[in-house]
């Protein structure tokens, strides 16, 4: 039986694990970093927690006799992606990066591209009312702007971080753009800050289009060198064509 490690935390990782769960030739383990206390349940075996850097991950791959690694972490998880590439090379394990394409651009979009979260905070005009979808560790640059009013959506409540002036709402992003439009109107939001997480445009991007709002869009980091696939279909094909055949489990 071939062994596959999926670095997860995304919808694509969960879907890939679900697709591979019924393959008797394959043992799949999905690893979650542990930053989210309420992760989405995933098919197959799961582990939580870090590895201790690239050397720790390389040792985990070697000791666990893994045959391949699919890095399906978030497009902005640059450090994890770099560690995965380095660890796979050290362990001599095949690796592929699954990363969804950036948001499709439309003619009516009012995107303001910036390089990072600090540049996003700096790009906002004086006194802006901002819808901010960011992690707990990314709020400091906005908190330093005491002229801003921020509506902050978080999956989990803040844990002692200094927050920008404004309001925090808890929950996962809705799929209904009408709900986002109503939320933005209720709080008189004039600007949106979003990462270019990619894939099908989320409800907040659709809402920005409907309302004609500018979006400060944080560009994603470049993934490490090596094979890249853009869909779960392609990742599944990579596993079956490269991993199973290479280990003799494909027959």
Residue pairs with C-beta under 8 A, 6 or more apart in sequence:
1 24
1 25
1 26
1 27
1 249
2 25
2 26
2 27
2 67
2 68
2 243
2 244
2 247
2 249
3 26
3 27
3 29
3 64
3 65
3 66
3 67
3 68
4 20
4 26
4 27
4 28
4 29
4 66
4 67
4 68
4 69
4 70
4 239
4 243
5 29
5 30
5 31
5 60
5 61
5 64
5 66
5 68
5 69
5 70
6 13
6 16
6 17
6 28
6 29
6 30
6 31
6 69
6 70
6 72
7 13
7 30
7 31
7 69
7 70
7 71
7 72
7 73
7 80
7 84
8 14
8 17
8 30
8 31
8 32
8 42
8 72
8 73
9 32
9 33
9 36
9 39
9 72
9 73
9 74
9 77
10 72
10 73
10 74
11 40
12 72
12 98
12 100
12 231
12 232
12 235
13 30
13 42
13 70
13 72
13 73
13 98
14 30
14 40
14 42
14 43
15 232
16 70
16 72
16 98
16 232
16 235
16 236
17 28
17 30
17 42
17 43
17 44
18 42
18 43
19 232
19 236
20 26
20 28
20 43
20 44
20 236
20 239
21 28
21 43
21 44
25 244
25 249
25 250
26 239
26 243
26 244
26 249
27 44
27 45
28 43
28 44
28 45
29 44
29 45
29 46
29 47
29 64
30 42
30 44
30 45
30 46
30 47
31 46
31 47
31 48
31 51
32 39
32 42
32 46
32 47
32 48
33 48
33 49
33 50
33 73
33 80
34 48
34 49
34 50
36 155
36 156
37 156
38 155
38 156
39 48
50 56
51 57
51 60
51 83
51 87
53 83
54 82
54 83
54 84
54 86
54 87
54 90
55 87
55 90
56 87
57 83
57 84
57 87
57 91
58 86
58 87
58 88
58 90
58 91
59 91
60 66
60 87
61 69
61 87
61 88
61 91
61 93
62 91
66 91
66 93
67 93
67 94
67 243
67 246
67 247
68 93
68 94
68 95
68 96
68 239
68 242
68 243
69 84
69 87
69 88
69 93
69 94
69 95
69 96
70 95
70 96
70 98
70 235
70 238
70 239
71 80
71 81
71 84
71 85
71 95
71 96
71 97
71 98
72 98
72 235
73 80
73 81
73 84
74 197
75 99
75 100
75 195
75 196
75 197
75 198
75 220
75 221
75 223
76 195
76 197
76 218
76 220
76 221
78 221
81 97
81 223
81 224
82 224
84 95
84 97
84 224
85 95
85 97
85 224
85 225
85 226
87 93
88 94
88 95
89 95
94 242
94 243
94 246
95 226
95 227
96 226
96 227
96 228
96 229
96 235
96 238
96 242
97 223
97 224
97 226
97 227
97 228
97 229
98 228
98 229
98 230
98 231
98 232
98 234
98 235
99 198
99 223
99 228
99 229
99 230
100 197
100 198
100 199
100 230
100 231
101 198
101 199
101 230
102 196
102 198
102 220
103 196
103 197
103 198
103 199
103 201
103 205
103 217
104 201
105 111
106 209
108 209
108 212
109 208
109 209
109 215
110 208
110 212
110 213
110 214
110 215
111 214
111 215
111 217
112 123
112 214
112 215
112 216
112 217
113 217
113 219
114 120
114 122
114 123
114 216
114 217
114 218
114 219
115 218
115 219
116 218
117 134
117 138
117 141
117 218
118 141
119 218
120 141
120 193
120 216
120 218
121 141
121 142
121 144
121 145
121 193
122 141
123 216
124 130
124 145
124 148
124 191
124 193
124 216
125 191
126 147
127 147
127 148
128 147
128 148
128 149
128 190
128 191
129 148
129 149
129 150
129 151
129 187
129 188
129 189
129 190
129 191
130 142
130 148
130 149
130 150
130 151
130 166
130 189
130 190
130 191
130 192
130 193
131 150
131 151
131 153
131 183
131 184
131 187
131 189
131 191
131 192
131 193
131 204
132 139
132 142
132 150
132 151
132 152
132 153
132 164
132 166
132 193
133 152
133 153
133 173
133 192
133 193
133 194
133 195
133 204
134 142
134 152
134 193
135 154
136 154
136 156
136 158
136 159
136 161
137 161
139 152
139 158
139 161
139 162
139 163
139 164
140 161
140 162
142 148
142 150
142 164
142 193
143 162
143 163
143 164
145 164
146 165
148 164
148 165
148 166
149 164
149 165
149 166
150 164
150 165
150 166
150 167
151 166
151 167
151 169
151 183
151 187
151 189
152 163
152 164
152 166
152 167
152 168
152 169
153 168
153 169
153 170
153 171
153 173
154 168
154 169
154 170
155 170
155 171
155 172
156 170
157 168
157 170
158 168
167 187
169 183
173 202
173 203
173 204
174 180
174 203
175 203
176 203
177 203
177 206
177 207
177 210
179 203
180 203
180 204
180 206
180 207
181 207
181 210
181 211
183 189
183 207
184 192
184 207
184 211
184 213
185 211
189 213
190 213
190 214
191 213
191 214
191 215
191 216
192 204
192 205
192 208
192 213
192 214
192 215
192 216
193 215
193 216
193 218
194 202
194 204
194 205
194 215
194 216
194 217
194 218
195 217
195 218
195 220
196 217
196 218
196 219
196 220
197 220
198 220
201 209
205 215
207 213
208 214
208 215
227 238
229 235
229 237
229 238
240 250
243 249
244 250
